[in-house]
């Protein structure tokens, strides 16, 4: 899933993320952090594991990462 597909996902129904036009240029971020959702997918595409991502971005929880991945998978399946 290229990151360009992330803009096609309706993140507003995902409780693990939030968007604020005043933070990180309005990008969707993991709730309570400044870590963009796109960073997870970019790191996974670069062959990082979820656990590595969580080490590199300690404000993000495993539950949040799982919720984002599940939400993206559901959204992708609905769009197909």
Secondary structure as UniProt FT lines:
FT   HELIX           3..8
FT   HELIX           11..13
FT   TURN            15..16
FT   STRAND          17..19
FT   TURN            21..22
FT   HELIX           24..26
FT   STRAND          28..30
FT   TURN            31..32
FT   HELIX           37..45
FT   TURN            46..47
FT   HELIX           50..56
FT   TURN            58..59
FT   HELIX           62..79
//
